[in-house]
Amino acid sequence: MLHIEFLTDLGARVTVDVDSPEKLLDVQRQYGRLGWTSGDIPSGGYQFPLDNEADFDWSLIGARKWTNPEGEEMVLHRGHAYRRRELEAVDSRKMKLPAAVKYSRGAKSTDPEHVREKSDGEFEYVTLVIFRGGKRQEKFAVPGGTNAQRPAQAAPAQAANVRPAQNTRPQAAAPAKPAPRQTEEEIPF
């Protein structure tokens, strides 16, 4: 029997028993969809293969994707919003790195020292995840696929199903900002 400790979205510590190692990722997905996390962000962030970025299962780390009102792709994790950044390949005499996608945010004074990274100048940031190189691993992908794997024309049809029907309510003053849409798979936390 394995034991995994989660930190709930409200800060409670919960220990869950797992029957076998084969079921571990399923348990992490189940509780991660609630916003529960198991473990701390490692120095430099979690690292996964670049080919897993498009359909990465964010529930594995207790996070979820979100698009802000400006259209930026972000990830919400433990109350913080991490921006998606594309990094070009580096090929110099000192360093060779393949292209990458990382999700990071500005560091705060309350962040542990081991997760803070310095960039050019005095600015510090925290990386949640970096996708770089490596070979794709299906165990990190959303089970059953996602919209990222489907053809582009499928997205507008699905979005149409989420919109409320026109003229179903009496006319009222338009809201200042439209509410963000949620799919069935998104659980607010």
C-alpha positions as CSV (number, residue, x, y, z in Angstrom):
1,M,0.0,0.0,0.0
2,L,1.3,3.4,-1.0
3,H,0.5,6.7,0.8
4,I,0.4,10.1,-0.9
5,E,-0.1,13.3,1.0
6,F,-2.1,16.1,-0.6
7,L,-2.4,19.8,0.4
8,T,-6.0,20.8,-0.3
9,D,-6.8,24.2,-1.9
10,L,-7.7,25.4,1.6
11,G,-4.4,24.2,3.2
12,A,-5.4,21.0,4.9
13,R,-3.1,18.0,4.7
14,V,-4.8,14.8,3.6
15,T,-3.2,11.4,3.3
16,V,-4.6,9.0,0.7
17,D,-3.9,5.3,0.4
18,V,-3.1,4.0,-3.1
19,D,-3.4,0.3,-3.8
20,S,-0.5,0.0,-6.3
21,P,2.0,2.1,-8.2
22,E,0.0,1.7,-11.4
23,K,-2.9,3.6,-9.8
24,L,-0.7,6.5,-8.5
25,L,-1.1,8.8,-11.5
26,D,-4.9,8.2,-11.5
27,V,-5.1,9.2,-7.8
28,Q,-3.0,12.3,-8.5
29,R,-5.4,13.2,-11.4
30,Q,-8.5,12.7,-9.3
31,Y,-7.4,14.9,-6.4
32,G,-5.5,17.3,-8.7
33,R,-8.7,18.2,-10.5
34,L,-9.9,19.6,-7.1
35,G,-6.8,21.8,-6.9
36,W,-5.0,19.6,-4.4
37,T,-1.3,19.3,-4.8
38,S,1.2,16.6,-3.7
39,G,4.7,18.0,-3.2
40,D,6.5,21.3,-3.7
41,I,7.6,22.9,-6.9
42,P,11.2,21.7,-7.5
43,S,14.0,24.2,-8.1
44,G,13.8,25.2,-11.8
45,G,10.2,23.9,-12.0
46,Y,8.8,20.5,-13.0
47,Q,10.5,19.3,-16.3
48,F,8.6,17.4,-19.0
49,P,9.3,16.7,-22.7
50,L,8.4,19.4,-25.1
51,D,6.1,17.0,-27.0
52,N,3.9,16.7,-24.0
53,E,3.1,20.5,-23.7
54,A,0.1,20.5,-26.1
55,D,-1.9,18.0,-24.2
56,F,-0.3,17.9,-20.7
57,D,-2.6,16.9,-17.9
58,W,-2.3,19.8,-15.5
59,S,-4.3,17.9,-12.9
60,L,-1.2,15.8,-12.2
61,I,0.3,18.7,-10.4
62,G,-3.0,20.2,-9.1
63,A,-3.1,23.0,-11.7
64,R,-5.4,24.0,-14.6
65,K,-5.1,25.9,-17.8
66,W,-6.8,29.3,-18.1
67,T,-6.9,32.0,-20.7
68,N,-6.9,35.5,-19.2
69,P,-9.1,38.3,-20.6
70,E,-6.2,39.5,-22.7
71,G,-6.0,36.1,-24.4
72,E,-2.8,35.0,-22.8
73,E,-2.5,31.3,-22.0
74,M,-1.8,30.8,-18.3
75,V,-1.8,28.1,-15.7
76,L,-3.4,28.4,-12.2
77,H,-1.5,26.6,-9.4
78,R,-1.9,27.1,-5.7
79,G,-3.4,30.6,-6.1
80,H,-0.8,31.8,-8.5
81,A,-1.1,32.5,-12.3
82,Y,1.8,31.4,-14.4
83,R,2.3,32.8,-18.0
84,R,3.2,30.7,-21.0
85,R,6.5,31.7,-22.5
86,E,8.2,30.3,-25.6
87,L,12.0,30.1,-25.4
88,E,14.1,29.9,-28.5
89,A,16.9,27.4,-28.9
90,V,20.3,28.5,-27.7
91,D,23.4,27.5,-29.6
92,S,26.5,29.3,-28.4
93,R,30.0,28.3,-27.4
94,K,29.0,28.3,-23.7
95,M,25.6,26.6,-24.0
96,K,23.4,24.5,-26.2
97,L,19.7,24.3,-25.3
98,P,16.7,23.2,-27.5
99,A,13.6,25.3,-27.8
100,A,11.3,25.2,-24.8
101,V,7.9,26.3,-23.4
102,K,7.8,27.4,-19.8
103,Y,5.2,28.6,-17.4
104,S,6.5,31.1,-14.9
105,R,5.6,34.2,-12.8
106,G,7.3,37.0,-11.0
107,A,8.8,35.9,-7.7
108,K,7.3,37.2,-4.4
109,S,9.1,37.9,-1.1
110,T,7.3,34.9,0.4
111,D,8.6,32.4,-2.2
112,P,11.3,30.0,-0.9
113,E,14.8,30.9,-2.0
114,H,15.3,27.6,-3.8
115,V,12.5,28.2,-6.3
116,R,13.6,31.8,-7.2
117,E,15.5,32.3,-10.3
118,K,17.3,35.5,-11.5
119,S,16.9,36.8,-15.0
120,D,18.7,39.6,-16.6
121,G,18.9,42.5,-14.1
122,E,17.3,42.3,-10.6
123,F,14.1,40.6,-11.6
124,E,13.4,37.2,-10.1
125,Y,10.9,34.7,-11.2
126,V,9.5,31.3,-10.3
127,T,9.1,28.5,-13.0
128,L,6.3,26.1,-12.4
129,V,6.9,23.9,-15.5
130,I,9.4,23.8,-18.4
131,F,8.8,21.6,-21.4
132,R,12.1,21.0,-23.3
133,G,13.5,18.2,-25.4
134,G,13.0,14.6,-24.3
135,K,10.8,11.9,-25.7
136,R,7.0,12.2,-25.3
137,Q,5.5,10.2,-22.4
138,E,1.9,9.2,-22.7
139,K,1.5,9.0,-18.9
140,F,1.7,12.8,-18.7
141,A,-1.0,13.4,-21.4
142,V,-4.7,14.0,-20.7
143,P,-6.4,10.5,-20.9
144,G,-8.5,10.2,-24.0
145,G,-7.1,13.3,-25.7
146,T,-7.9,17.0,-25.6
147,N,-9.0,19.8,-27.9
148,A,-5.3,20.4,-28.6
149,Q,-5.2,17.0,-30.5
150,R,-8.4,17.6,-32.5
151,P,-8.5,19.4,-35.8
152,A,-8.9,23.2,-35.7
153,Q,-12.4,23.2,-37.1
154,A,-13.7,21.3,-34.1
155,A,-13.0,24.1,-31.7
156,P,-15.6,26.6,-33.0
157,A,-18.3,24.0,-33.0
158,Q,-17.5,23.1,-29.4
159,A,-17.4,26.8,-28.4
160,A,-20.9,27.3,-29.9
161,N,-22.3,24.6,-27.5
162,V,-21.0,26.5,-24.5
163,R,-22.6,29.9,-25.3
164,P,-26.0,30.7,-23.8
165,A,-28.9,30.9,-26.2
166,Q,-29.7,34.3,-27.7
167,N,-32.7,36.2,-26.4
168,T,-33.6,33.8,-23.6
169,R,-33.7,36.6,-21.0
170,P,-35.3,40.1,-21.1
171,Q,-32.9,42.8,-22.3
172,A,-30.8,44.3,-19.6
173,A,-27.8,46.5,-19.4
174,A,-24.7,44.6,-20.8
175,P,-22.2,43.6,-18.2
176,A,-18.9,45.4,-18.2
177,K,-16.9,42.2,-18.8
178,P,-18.1,38.8,-20.1
179,A,-17.7,36.0,-17.5
180,P,-15.1,33.4,-18.4
181,R,-16.5,30.3,-20.0
182,Q,-15.8,26.9,-18.4
183,T,-16.0,23.5,-19.9
184,E,-17.3,20.5,-18.1
185,E,-13.8,19.4,-17.3
186,E,-12.8,22.6,-15.5
187,I,-13.5,22.7,-11.8
188,P,-13.1,26.1,-10.3
189,F,-10.7,26.4,-7.5
